[in-house]
Amino acid sequence: SLSLVANRYFNVVKSDTDLNLVTQTRLLDGLQANPNAEVDFAVSGQQVPRSNNQGIPSAKSVADIGQIAILPEHLRNPVKLALEGETAATMETGSAIRTDKGSTVDISTNNTGKGIYIDGLIEALAGEINLSLIAGGAELYRPEQAIWLGPKANLTAKGASRLKPVDNFGRTTGDVLPGGKVTIKADTGFVVFEQGAKVDVSGSNARLDLPVAKTADGGIQYAKKNIGSDAGKVTIKAAEGIVLDGAFSATGGSPSNQGGRLDVTLDRNNRKDSVDAYPTNVLTIDVVQQDQKILPTGLNFGDEIPTGLNGRAIISSEEVALAGFDDLRLTSPFYIPKIVNDVQDFQLPPSEIRFIGDVDLNAANSIYLDAQTVRSGYLDGSSAGIANLNTRFLQLGSTSTGDRQSKFSTFIGIAKFDRDVEDSKLGNGKLTTNATWTQLTGASLLTGFNQVNLNSSHDLRAVGFRLEPSSQRGFNGGLRTAADLGLSASQIYPSTLSNYTFSVINPDGKLVIAGRNSDFTPLSAGGKLVFTAPTIEQNGVVKA
């Protein structure tokens, strides 16, 4: 591992720097006798002796009779590089960091400066790239602070093959490594991708010789096959806002391999200070259909980011599909109030996931919508539309809150905090989800819709949440909406000890339960389901 730490001020990788950490070694290669000789390795990795090594005169140093060469990739080990700046960390335009496959690159700074600016190449094939803006160094909000990827930024942790030298029978063997991980985490400040910035965690493929059968005499027969690998994971987390004007690549290495996973999170819980030093507006993750440029023209790293972008992340379903992501997780957890110098922090408003206009959101494996409120359109009801979600596994609801009624309470130590929250309102939006399995978790408030249909070809499971510390036995949760609610599944049931309530609060509202049982009874006990609505039509399978 290699750590480069600037204890004062900043750490900069200059524009003409190409930091290459690919493993090299000095080889006894008969350099004096034949300067043009190629390095030759056996399958074991040992250098093959050559006749032209004979007659080399003695020397004071191995350097006089050898040369530097890159080891075969199956002999090279991953490395770990850490760049840490006290106030900032920068990779200038044209700079590069290259590592061996499976390596880790960490770049971090605290929140006393402008943040992290990347406008060069970071290559850690099948490895990890971590960019971290760490809270704790300052107590004041800085509207210019961000982890910022410039137009030439290229973070690549895509999969790769690690091949062994061709054996005496001409066979190629080795490993096909999956895509790695790119994690961008700002405890305070923004995450910004300019147009042109790229993040790649796609899978890989290679043509290898694999044993397929035994021959008549008991030997092993080999055949060439295309082998692919799964894509990796991109995690983007910020306290103030997220701008994704760049591009992602997360396709599997072959049609049979999995696409990648994208996690987008807005979370103010990692700040070290009271919220009164920072903006306290609602955190919203807006889901739109078409990709669009968000960052104002002419805005650069170090400039104050407009107030209108604070508390917002915007992601397009088009962007998710083009990148090849098979798993999508959108999260904005409940804010846990702090006790700072014996002073009670106040509660922030609930976070939201909003569908702006008509949206078709598709992910082959899973979609997680983890927020206290899911809304159609903006707060004033404008831009409401039809939202269709299609996936294999859908999880809906806040994993950090339990009961959600007109008031919400949580416990921190012995202190209790209450805050009035908006109840669900009838709107013009429509939400339809189509999944193989659906899980409703914790608290869900669906607002701005006139119709909500949750369709699951197999189970629809309700999972409660326990507030800690608590003497309660069960786990509480609920889905609350003013819209007409349709539940269609093979079977609807609570998980063990979960108490879950479905509430339709519109005086003219209706709750319809439908579906035919095609699954085994779940191993669940001690749970409870409650359905509340002016009109209830029960034509499905409910178990508890």
N, C-alpha and C positions, 0 to 999 in steps of 0.2 A: 504494500500500500504506500501511497505518497500523499502527504498532506501539505498544502501550501496555505499558511494562515497569515493574514495581515491583521496584526493586533491593533493597529491604528489605521483609521481611514479606510481604504478600499483595496480590492484585489482586481487587477486588470490583465486580461489576456490580449495582447496587442494584435493589431490587424495582420501583421506579417508573421505571426506565430503559428506553427503547426506542431503541436505537442503530440508526438507519436509515441505511445506507450506499448506498441506491439513488441513482444518478447524477441530479443536478438541475443546471439551468443557468438563467441569467436570459435572458428572451426579450423582444424588442421587440414587444410585443403590443398596442399602442394602449391601454394600461391607462387612461390619463387620459381618452381619448375614450369608451371603452366598457368599464367595469369588469367587465362580465359576458361579455366576448368569450371564445370558446374558442380554444385554441391549435391551429393547423392546419398540418400538415406535408405536403409533397409526398412522393412515393415516395423521392426522393433524400434526404429528411431535412431539406431546407431549408425554412425557414418561408415560407409563402405570403404575399406582400404583401397588405395589406388597405387598402381605400379609407379606412377610418376612422382609419388612422394619419396621414393628412394633417391638418395644422392643429394637431398637438401642439406646445405651446410648448417652447422650448429649456429645458434644465435642466443643473444642475451635475453630475449623476450619472445613469448609466444606470438606477439604481434608481428614479429619478423617472418614467421613461417605460417601465418594463418590469415583469415579474413573475417570480417563481421558479416553475418548472414542471418536472415530470419529463420527461426526454427520451423519445422513442419507443424501445421496447426494442431495436430493431435498431441503434440508435446508441449504446447504453450498453455500457460495457466492464466486465468483471469486476474486482473489487478483492480485495486480500488484507489481512485483519485478523489481527494477532497480539496476544494478551493473555498476558503472562508474569508470574507471581508468584514471588517468591523462596521463600516457604514454603507458599503456598496460592493457589488461584484459585477464585473463587466467582461463580456467577450465582444471585442470590436468586430466590425464588418470584415470578413475575409479570414478571421482566425479559425483555428480548428483544433479539436481534441479528438484523437483516435486511440482506441484501446483494443485489446484482444477480445475475442468473443466471450460473452458471459461476464464481462467486467462491470464495475459500478463507478459512476461519476456523480459526485455530490457537490453542488454549488450552493452556498448559503450566506446569509447576512442577517443582521438584526434590524429592527425597525427604527433606527436612529437616522437613516439616510433615505435616499431615493428608492433603493431596492436593488433589483437584479435586472441587468440588460443583456440579452443574448442576441447577437446578430451574426453568428458563425455556425460552424458545424460541431456537433457533439455526436460522436459515433461510438456506440457501445452495443454492437450486434448481439442479440439474444441476452442482453444484460439489463442494467438499470440506470436511468438518468433521474436524478432528484434535484429539484430546484426548491429552496426553502427560504421564506422570509419569516423570521422567527420573532415573536412578540417578546416584550420585556425590556427593551432598551429605552423606550420613550413613552410618555403618557399623553401626548397630544396627537390628535388626528392630523395626518398629512395627506392632503388630497392628491398629491403627485406620486405617492408611494405605490410601487407595483413590481410584480415580476413581469417583465415586458419582453416579448419575443419580436424582434424586428423583422423587416421584410426578407432578410437573407438568413434568418434563423432556420436551422435544420437539425432537429433532434431525432436521431434514428436509433431505435433499439429493435429493429426488425429481426426476424429469425434468420438463421444462417446454417449452413452445413459445416460440420467438422469432420473432414475426410482423412483417412489414413492413406499412406502412399499405396499406389497400385501394386498388388502382390505379383508373384512370379507367374500366375495364371492369367494376369491381365484383369483381375477383379478389383472393383472399387467398393470399399466398405467405409463405414463411419456412422455418424449421427446427424440427424436433421433436427436442429434446435428450434423451439418455438419462439415467437415474438416475445420481447422482454416487457419491461414496465417503464413508463414515463410518469413521474409524479411531480406535480407543480402545486405547491402549497403555500399560501400566504396567510399567516395567522392574523396579520393586519394588512390593509391595502388591497389592491386590485390584482387580477391576472389579465394581461392584455396580449392578444395575438394580432399583430398587424397582418394585412393582406400580404401573401407571399411566404409567411412563416409556415413551416411544415413539421409535423410530428408523425413518425412512422413506427408502428409496432406490428406490422403485417407478418404473416407466417412466411415460411420458405419452402423450397422443394429441391430435391436432388435425385439423380438417377443412380441407384445403388444395385449392387449384385447381392441378392438374398437367397438363402437356401430355400428350396421349394419342395424337393422330394429326394428320396434315396434312389440310387441307381440299382440295377439288377445285382451288381456285385457288392452292395451294401454301402457304396460311397454316397456322398451328398451332391446333389445337383443344384446348380445356381442358375438364377435367371435375373435379368435386369428389370427393375421396377422403379416407377416414379414414386417417391416418398415425400409427403408433404408434412407440414407442421401447423399447429394452431397459431392464431394471432395472439398478441399480448393485451396489455391493459394500460389505459390512460386515465389518470386521476387528476382532476383539476378542482382545487378547493381554495376559496377566498373569503375574506370577511366583508369586503366592501362592494365588490362587483366583478363580473367576468365578461370580457369581450373576446369573442371567438371569430375573428375575421380571417384566420389562417385556414390551413387544410390538414386533414388527418388521413392516414392510410392504415386500415386495420383488417384487411381481407385475409382469409386463410390461405395457406400455401397451396392448396388444391381444393377442388369442389367438395371433397369429403371432409375437409378440415373446418374447424370453428373460426368464425370471425372474432374480432376483439371485443373488449368491454370498455365502455366509457362511463366514468363516474364524474358527475358535475355537482358540486356542493357549495352552497352559500352558508357560512356558519360563523357566528360572532362569539362562540363560546371559548375560543382559544386566546382571545385578548386577555392580557394580564391585569387590565385596569377597569375601573368603573365605566359603565356605558355613557355616563354624562360627558366624557371626554371625546366621544365619537358620535357620528350620526345615528339616529335611532328610528329611521324610517323602516317600513315593511320590507323584508327581503322577498323578492319575487324571482322565480325562474320562469321565463316566458318561452313557451313552445310555439313556434311559427312553422308554416309550411315551407316557404322558400328561403334559401340562404340569402342574406343581405349584409351589406357593409354597415357596421355599427359605429366604428371609430370616426370621429369628425376629421375631415381632411386637414392636414397641417399640424395635427396634434402629435407631439413627439414625447419620447421618454423624458421625464423630468418636468413636463408641463402639468399644471393642475388638471385633473380629470373632471369633466363637467358633472355638476350635481345630478343631472338627469340620468347618469349612468350608475350612480351610487345605489347600492342595494339591489342591482338587477343583474341577471344573467340571461342571455338570449341564445337559444339553440334551435336550429331548424331540423325538421324531420328529413328534409332533403340532404342536409349535411351528414346526418347519421347514416342514411342509406348509401350515399356515394362513398363514404369512408369504409363501409363494409362491417360496421359494428353489429354484432349479434346480441349483445347485452347492453342495456342502457339503464343507468341509475341516476335519478335526479333527486337530490336530498337538500332539505333545509330544516335542520333540527330545531326543536324547542330551545329557546334561550334560558339557561339556568342562571338566575340572579346570583350576584356575588355579595359577600360581606367584605367591604373594603374599609379598613380602619374603624371597625365596629359600626360602620354606616351601611344601612340596608340599600342595596342597589334596586332600581325599579325594573319592572317587567317590560320587556319589549313586545311589540304587537306580534301576533302570529304570522308565521311565514306562509308563502303561497306558491303554488305552481299554477300558472295561468295558460290556457289555450287561447291564442289570439287568432281570430278568424277560423276558417276551415282548415283542419289539420288531419292528415293521415300519418300516424306514427307506427312504424313497423320495426320489429326486432325479432329475429328468428328464435332466440332462446328466452329472453326475459326482459321485462320492463318493470322497474321499481319507481313508484311515485311516492316519495317519503316527505310529506309536509303536512301541516295541520289543516290547510285549506287548499282545495282544488277549485279553481274558478274558471268560468267561461268569460272571456273578454276582460276589459278593464273594470276598475271599481265603479265607474259611472254606467256600466252596462254596455258601453260601445265595444265594437269588434268582437261581439259574441258570435260563435259559429258552430259548426258541426265537427266534433272531434271523434275520430275512429282510431282505436288502438288494437293492434293485432300482434300476438306473441304466443309463445308456448306457456310461459309462466308470468302471471301478473301479480304484483304486490302493490296494494294501495293502502295508504294511511300512514300516520306518523308513528315511527318506532320509538319516539321519545315522549309521547303523551298518551294518557289513558282516556278517561271520560271526557267528552267534549259537549257541554251543554251551553247555556247562556253565560256561564262563568266557567273559568278554568282555574284549578288550584294545583300547586305542586309543593313539595316539601324539600327544603334544603336544611339539613340538620334539624334544629328545633324551630326554625323560622318557617312561616307560611306566607305565601304571596298570592293574592287574588288580583285578577284583572278582568274587567268587562271585555267581552269579545263580540264581534259582529255575528249575528245569527245568519243562517242561510236565507237567501232571497231568491225568489222566482225570477228567472230571466229568459232570454231567448236562445240560449245555447242548448246543445244536445251532446251527450257523451255516450258512446257505445264502445264497449270493450269485448273483444273476442279472444279467449285464451283456452288452452287445454286445462290448466289449473289456475285458480284464482285464490289469493290470500288477502284478506282484509285485516290490517294490523293496527292496533291502538286506536287513535282518534282520527276521524275523517269528517270534514265539513265540506260538502259539495254545494257550491253557490253559483248563481248566474245561469243555471240550467232550467229548462222546462221538462226535460226527459233524460233520465239516466238508465241505461241498460247494461247490466253486468252479465255477460254470457260466458259460461265455462262448460266445455264439453265433458269434463270430469268434475272434480270436487270444487266447491266454493267453501273455503275454511275461514272462520273468524277467530282471530287471535287477540287476546287482551294484553294489557300492559299493567305492570305493578309499579306504583309510585314508591320510592324508597326514601327514608326508612318507613316501613308500614307494617302494621299488625294484621292487615287484611289477608285473607286466605286466597282469594281469587285474583284474577287478572282482568281488569276492566277495559272495555273498548266500545266503540260505537260509530255508526255511520249516520249522519244527520243531513237532511236535504229538504228543500222546499219543492223540488222537482218530483214528478211521477217517477217511481223507482221500479225497475224490473229486474228480477233475479232469476236467472235460468242456469241450472246446473244439474249434474247427475245426482248430487246430494249436497245439502247445505248443513254444516254442523260447526260447533265451537271446538277449539282445541281443549285439552284437559284443563279444568279449573277456570276457563275463560267465561266471563259474563259479558255478552255482547248484545247491543241494542241497535236495531234498525229503526230510524225515525223519519217519517215523512210529515213535515210540520205545516204544509199548506192545507188550509181548511177544505179545499176541494181536491186534495191530492189522493193518489192511489198507489198501492204497493201490490205488485203482481209477482207471485212465485210460480215458476214453471220448471219442467224437466222430468226425465224418466231415469230411474235408478239403473245404472249399469256398472256400479263399482261395489266392492266389498265394504262392509261397515267399518269405519275407521276405529283404531285403537285409541279412543278418547273417552274420558270419564269426568264427571263432576262439573261439566260445563252447562251454560244456560244461554238460550237465545230468546230475545224479546223483539217482537215486531209491533210497531206503533204507527198507525196511519188512519185517516178517516175511512178509507175503504181498503180492504185487503182481499185479494183473490188468491186462494191457495190451490194450485194445481201441480205442485212439485213434491220433492222429497226433503223433509226437514228432520234432522236427527240430533238428539242431545242426550 
